[in-house]
């Protein structure tokens, strides 16, 4: 194998590696964006869950007050 052939082979391999690295870089960029989106979704879900639990607690308090008011329970 001549030096020129060896250099061509090395260049071909380096070019292939470079293309793979570029593809991985693009995938990582997409993954980073996806992670940011997932974190935002998780924060929104946590806020929604907190709101729901607060509302359940509020309604539970109203029901407890109603149960404690013996004037409304005439059976």
Secondary structure, DSSP 8 states (H G I E B T S, - for coil): --HHHHHHHHHHHHHHHHHHHHHHHHHHHHHHHHHHHHHHHHHHHHHHHHHHHHHHHHHHHHHHHHHH-GGG---
